[in-house]
Amino acid sequence: MVFTTGTNLATPLFPLYQSRFGIGTTDITLLFTIYAVCLLPSLLLIGPLSDRAGRKRIILPMLVVMTLASLLFAFASTPAMLFAARALQGVATGGFLGACTAFMAEQRDAAQRPRTLLLASFTTMLGFGLGPGLAGALVQYVGRDPYQMPFLLHVSLMLTAVIASSTVAETVTRTRSLRPRVAIGVPRGVRAAFFGFIAPAGFVFFALNGTVIALIPSFTVSVLHLHNLATAGGLVLLLMLAGGVAQVLARDTDLLRLTRWGLVLTAAGAFVIIAASPTHSVATLLLGMIIEGVGNGWTFKGSLALAGKVATSKAQAQVISSYYMAAYIGFSVPVFSVGLLSAVLGLTPALLLLSSVLAIGVIAIILGSDVTMEEATARQSSRSDTPAACEQTVQDNR
């Protein structure tokens, strides 16, 4: 959780960066794009190395890279340093998350592993929101060295994490061959299910989630005229906390139905958030964040588990990697597009346009899901894996 706390730590500071460096909304969305662009190759190349090099040989360097990213943010004097820090965060996150999740799971026996993986998923999402919440509160209410204090605090926590991680026993024996291998691709037999439902669900979830995280600080300041930086950070925390809790509390073993409802709530939440603009209603904004957060949690849990279930065990790593590629394309391209459109149309119309396009996509995805997921349903019936075991398999191959 300490690691992911740093990932979105800069989010509530974006209005300050805009004033300090004279950058616009497009530049802010580009910061998220560069993060995703650097994360993808790291996810595909560095993360899987932990299966052969050892978990700690990947985890410890990625902790150091994330620490360097926070130091760059703390002492950033130009926009270029912000982009460099964000790029380092992408590299670190892509290499760290899969290896760390597997490392945590390997500390427990098979019976406890599903609970451990659920804890890992929850704390990861909580960390993504805790960073902005903490940074916003520190900058708003402490006020001392606003550009440095949140990041220097994170650096101190990361150093503690490095020390703690170094004391844990390694769980993987190093092999001789450490040549990078990219496990990506979708077997012919599951392409209809994957490209017709699973990948689009991940794309939509990450697109709307990334847009909210990137632009909610600008939205609260320029549209709602809320200049309290703790508000923007708290909203991101609320979004992530709602998603994490929704994952934990979701008991529906029908993953297709869970994902469908998640998509509906994610799209609906986006429109509720936008509805706060003409009314200047904080209550409406809070409601929208909660709805979208719950939708995010259900969509992520359901679609990721489906990605692991439709493929055979030999192809699961490929399908999961392909899922994340589709998801992070959603995290980058639509978010940057909104930034470009906002310069022409304004922020609220740009958000409304994106949400409308994605809502149409959600309708098409859901209407076609009965056909595209027939094969997935058949596979679920024929395989003896329990839902918990399937989620375990999914996480092990992240």
C-alpha positions in Angstrom: 0.0 0.0 0.0 2.9 2.3 0.7 4.0 1.8 -2.9 0.7 2.6 -4.5 0.2 5.6 -2.2 2.8 7.4 -4.3 1.3 6.7 -7.7 -1.4 9.4 -7.5 0.2 11.5 -4.8 0.5 14.5 -7.1 -3.1 14.5 -8.2 -4.5 17.2 -5.8 -1.4 19.4 -6.6 -2.3 19.6 -10.3 -4.0 23.1 -10.0 -0.8 24.3 -8.2 1.4 23.0 -11.0 -0.8 24.6 -13.6 -0.3 28.0 -11.9 3.4 27.5 -11.2 4.4 26.2 -14.6 1.7 27.7 -16.8 0.5 24.3 -18.0 -3.0 23.5 -19.1 -5.5 20.6 -18.9 -4.0 18.9 -21.9 -0.6 18.8 -20.2 -2.2 17.3 -17.1 -3.8 14.5 -19.1 -0.5 14.0 -20.9 1.1 13.2 -17.5 -1.3 10.3 -17.2 -0.6 9.2 -20.8 3.1 9.1 -20.2 2.5 7.0 -17.1 0.5 4.4 -19.0 2.9 4.4 -21.9 5.8 3.6 -19.6 3.8 1.2 -17.5 2.9 -1.2 -20.3 6.3 -2.3 -21.4 7.4 -2.6 -17.8 4.3 -4.7 -17.1 5.0 -7.0 -20.0 8.8 -7.2 -19.7 10.0 -6.5 -16.1 7.1 -7.9 -14.1 7.3 -11.5 -15.5 11.0 -11.6 -14.8 10.2 -12.2 -11.2 9.2 -15.8 -12.1 12.8 -16.5 -13.0 15.0 -13.9 -11.4 13.2 -14.0 -8.0 10.5 -11.7 -6.5 12.8 -9.6 -4.4 15.2 -8.9 -7.4 12.3 -7.1 -9.1 10.5 -5.7 -6.1 13.4 -4.0 -4.4 14.6 -2.1 -7.6 11.1 -1.1 -8.4 10.7 0.3 -4.8 13.9 2.3 -5.4 12.6 3.6 -8.8 9.3 4.8 -7.2 11.3 6.5 -4.4 13.3 8.3 -7.1 10.1 9.4 -8.8 8.9 11.0 -5.5 12.2 12.8 -5.1 11.8 14.2 -8.7 8.4 15.4 -7.9 9.6 17.0 -4.6 12.3 19.0 -6.3 10.6 19.6 -9.7 11.5 23.0 -11.1 10.3 22.5 -14.7 7.4 20.6 -16.4 10.0 18.2 -17.8 10.8 17.0 -14.3 7.1 16.3 -13.7 7.0 14.2 -16.9 10.2 12.4 -15.9 8.8 11.6 -12.5 5.6 10.3 -14.0 7.5 8.1 -16.4 9.5 6.6 -13.5 6.2 5.9 -11.7 4.9 4.0 -14.7 8.0 1.9 -15.0 8.0 1.1 -11.3 4.3 0.3 -11.1 4.4 -2.0 -14.1 7.3 -4.0 -12.7 6.1 -4.0 -9.1 2.5 -4.9 -8.8 2.5 -8.4 -10.4 5.7 -9.5 -8.6 4.5 -8.1 -5.3 1.0 -9.8 -5.6 2.7 -13.1 -6.3 5.2 -12.6 -3.5 2.4 -11.9 -1.0 0.4 -15.0 -2.1 3.5 -17.2 -1.8 3.9 -16.3 1.9 0.7 -18.2 2.7 -0.5 -21.8 2.1 -3.0 -22.6 -0.6 -6.0 -22.4 1.7 -5.2 -18.8 2.8 -4.1 -17.6 -0.7 -7.5 -16.4 -1.9 -7.9 -14.2 1.1 -4.4 -12.9 0.8 -5.0 -12.0 -2.9 -8.2 -10.2 -2.0 -6.3 -8.2 0.7 -3.6 -7.4 -1.9 -6.2 -6.1 -4.4 -8.0 -4.0 -1.7 -4.9 -2.4 -0.3 -3.6 -1.7 -3.8 -6.8 0.2 -4.7 -6.8 1.9 -1.3 -3.2 3.1 -1.8 -4.2 4.6 -5.2 -6.7 6.7 -3.3 -4.9 7.3 0.0 -2.1 9.2 -1.7 -4.2 12.0 -3.1 -6.2 12.1 0.1 -3.1 12.5 2.2 -1.4 15.0 -0.1 -4.5 17.2 -0.4 -4.9 17.3 3.4 -1.2 18.1 4.0 -1.1 20.8 1.4 -4.4 22.4 2.5 -4.1 22.2 6.3 -0.4 22.0 7.0 0.6 24.3 4.2 4.4 24.1 4.7 6.4 23.3 1.6 3.4 22.2 -0.4 5.4 21.0 -3.4 7.8 18.9 -1.3 6.2 17.8 2.0 3.9 15.0 0.6 6.7 13.5 -1.5 9.4 13.7 1.1 7.0 12.0 3.5 6.4 9.3 0.9 10.2 8.9 0.4 10.6 8.2 4.1 7.8 5.6 4.0 9.4 4.0 0.9 12.7 3.7 2.6 11.0 1.8 5.4 9.3 -0.4 2.8 12.7 -1.2 1.2 14.1 -2.2 4.5 11.1 -4.3 5.4 11.0 -6.1 2.0 14.7 -6.9 2.2 14.1 -8.9 5.4 11.5 -11.2 3.9 12.7 -14.6 2.5 12.8 -15.1 -1.2 10.2 -17.5 -2.6 11.5 -18.1 -6.1 14.8 -19.8 -7.1 16.7 -17.9 -9.8 17.1 -19.6 -13.2 19.9 -19.1 -15.7 17.8 -17.7 -18.5 16.7 -14.1 -17.7 15.9 -13.1 -21.3 12.7 -11.0 -21.3 9.7 -12.8 -22.6 6.5 -11.1 -23.6 3.4 -13.2 -22.8 0.7 -11.5 -24.8 -1.9 -12.8 -27.3 -5.4 -14.3 -27.4 -6.0 -17.9 -28.5 -8.3 -18.2 -31.4 -10.9 -20.1 -29.5 -11.6 -17.3 -27.0 -11.2 -14.2 -29.2 -14.9 -13.6 -29.5 -15.4 -13.5 -25.7 -12.2 -11.5 -25.2 -12.6 -8.8 -27.8 -16.3 -8.7 -27.6 -16.7 -8.3 -23.9 -13.7 -8.7 -21.6 -11.2 -6.3 -23.2 -13.9 -3.6 -23.9 -15.0 -3.8 -20.3 -11.5 -3.2 -19.1 -11.0 -0.4 -21.6 -14.2 1.5 -20.4 -13.4 1.0 -16.7 -9.9 2.4 -17.1 -10.9 5.2 -19.4 -13.5 6.6 -17.0 -11.4 5.9 -13.9 -8.4 7.6 -15.4 -10.3 10.6 -16.6 -11.8 11.2 -13.1 -8.4 10.9 -11.4 -6.7 13.1 -13.9 -9.3 15.9 -14.1 -11.2 15.9 -10.9 -8.8 18.5 -9.3 -9.3 20.9 -12.3 -13.1 20.1 -12.3 -13.5 21.0 -8.7 -11.5 24.2 -9.0 -12.6 25.6 -12.4 -16.1 24.3 -12.7 -17.4 23.9 -9.1 -15.1 26.7 -7.7 -14.0 24.6 -4.8 -10.4 25.7 -4.1 -9.8 23.4 -1.1 -7.1 21.0 -2.3 -8.1 18.4 0.3 -11.5 18.2 -1.5 -9.9 16.9 -4.7 -7.7 14.4 -2.9 -10.6 13.3 -0.8 -12.7 12.7 -3.8 -10.1 10.4 -5.4 -9.8 8.5 -2.1 -13.6 8.1 -2.0 -13.6 6.7 -5.5 -10.9 4.2 -4.8 -12.3 3.3 -1.4 -15.7 2.6 -2.8 -14.2 0.4 -5.5 -12.1 -1.6 -3.0 -15.0 -2.1 -0.6 -17.3 -3.1 -3.5 -14.8 -5.8 -4.5 -14.6 -7.2 -1.0 -18.4 -7.2 -0.5 -19.3 -8.6 -3.9 -20.6 -12.1 -3.4 -22.1 -12.6 -6.9 -20.3 -15.6 -8.4 -21.9 -14.9 -11.8 -18.9 -12.9 -13.1 -20.7 -11.9 -16.3 -23.6 -10.4 -14.4 -21.2 -8.7 -12.0 -19.3 -7.1 -14.8 -22.4 -5.9 -16.6 -23.7 -4.2 -13.5 -20.3 -2.7 -12.9 -20.3 -1.2 -16.4 -23.7 0.3 -15.9 -22.8 1.9 -12.6 -19.5 3.1 -14.0 -21.1 4.9 -16.9 -24.0 6.2 -14.7 -21.6 7.5 -12.1 -19.8 9.6 -14.8 -23.0 11.3 -15.7 -23.9 12.0 -12.1 -20.4 13.6 -11.6 -21.0 15.8 -14.7 -24.4 16.7 -13.4 -22.7 18.4 -10.5 -21.4 21.1 -12.9 -24.6 23.1 -13.6 -26.0 22.6 -10.1 -22.6 23.2 -8.3 -23.8 20.5 -5.9 -21.1 18.8 -3.8 -23.6 16.2 -2.7 -24.2 15.3 -6.4 -20.5 15.0 -6.9 -20.0 12.8 -3.9 -22.9 10.5 -5.0 -21.4 10.3 -8.5 -18.0 9.3 -7.1 -19.5 6.6 -5.0 -21.6 5.2 -7.8 -18.6 5.2 -10.2 -16.3 3.7 -7.5 -18.7 0.8 -6.9 -19.0 0.2 -10.7 -15.2 0.3 -11.0 -14.8 -2.3 -8.3 -17.3 -4.7 -9.8 -16.1 -4.2 -13.4 -12.5 -4.8 -12.5 -13.2 -7.8 -10.3 -15.6 -9.4 -12.8 -13.7 -8.7 -16.1 -10.3 -9.7 -14.8 -11.6 -12.9 -13.4 -13.3 -13.7 -16.7 -10.1 -13.1 -18.5 -8.5 -15.8 -16.4 -11.4 -18.2 -16.8 -12.0 -18.2 -20.5 -8.5 -19.4 -21.4 -6.7 -22.7 -20.7 -4.1 -22.6 -18.0 -1.3 -22.5 -20.6 -2.8 -19.4 -22.2 -3.9 -17.5 -19.1 -0.8 -15.4 -18.8 -1.1 -14.3 -22.4 -4.8 -13.4 -22.0 -4.3 -11.5 -18.7 -1.4 -9.5 -20.2 -3.6 -8.7 -23.2 -6.4 -7.6 -20.8 -4.1 -5.1 -19.1 -2.8 -3.8 -22.4 -6.4 -3.0 -23.5 -7.1 -1.5 -20.1 -4.1 0.8 -20.1 -4.8 1.9 -23.6 -8.1 3.0 -22.1 -6.3 4.8 -19.3 -4.2 6.8 -21.8 -5.8 7.5 -25.1 -9.3 8.7 -24.0 -7.9 10.7 -21.1 -5.5 12.6 -23.4 -8.3 13.1 -25.9 -10.5 14.8 -23.2 -7.5 17.0 -22.5 -7.3 18.1 -26.1 -11.1 18.5 -26.4 -11.3 20.6 -23.2 -9.0 23.2 -24.8 -11.6 23.6 -27.5 -15.0 22.8 -25.9 -14.4 23.4 -22.2 -13.9 20.8 -19.5 -17.5 19.9 -18.8 -18.6 19.5 -22.5 -15.4 17.4 -23.1 -16.3 15.1 -20.2 -19.9 14.8 -21.4 -18.8 13.9 -24.9 -16.4 11.2 -23.6 -19.0 9.8 -21.2 -21.7 9.7 -23.9 -19.4 7.8 -26.3 -18.4 5.3 -23.7 -22.0 4.9 -22.5 -23.0 4.0 -26.1 -20.1 1.5 -26.0 -21.3 0.1 -22.7 -24.8 -0.5 -24.2 -23.3 -2.3 -27.2 -21.0 -4.4 -25.0 -23.8 -5.5 -22.7 -26.2 -6.2 -25.6 -23.7 -8.4 -27.4 -22.4 -10.1 -24.2 -24.8 -13.0 -24.3 -23.4 -14.1 -27.7 -19.8 -13.3 -27.2 -19.6 -14.9 -23.8 -21.3 -18.2 -24.7 -18.0 -19.9 -25.0 -16.8 -18.4 -21.7 -20.0 -19.7 -20.0 -19.4 -23.1 -21.4 -15.8 -23.1 -20.1 -16.9 -22.0 -16.7 -19.4 -24.9 -16.6 -16.8 -27.5 -17.8 -14.0 -26.4 -15.5 -14.0 -27.4 -11.8 -12.3 -24.3 -10.6 -14.1 -22.4 -7.8 -14.5 -18.7 -8.1 -11.8 -18.1 -5.4 -9.4 -20.4 -7.2 -10.0 -18.7 -10.5 -9.3 -15.3 -8.9 -6.2 -16.8 -7.5 -5.0 -18.1 -10.8 -5.7 -14.7 -12.4 -3.7 -12.9 -9.8 -0.8 -15.4 -10.0 -0.4 -14.6 -13.7 -0.5 -10.8 -13.3 
